[in-house]
Amino acid sequence: MQASLFTAVGLMLVLEGLLPLLLPQSWREAFQRLMAFKDGQLRFVGLLSVLAGLLLIWVTNR
């Protein structure tokens, strides 16, 4: 269980690091657009991300 958790966190870090590594200017522009969002909009983006992650976990573990 613990090894799976560390593997998942490691994979998340790899995936999150790909965009700034490969396309730093696009990543910076996207981050600046996110900074302009209001709190409610950021929460909605976070909610969509959580739901997409849960859906992906559910689909792959059926």
Protein Blocks (a to p, Z undefined) as FASTA:
>chain_A
ZZmmmmmmmmmmmmmmmmmmmmmmlmmmmmmmmmmpcfklmmmmmmmmmmmmmmmmmmmm
ZZ
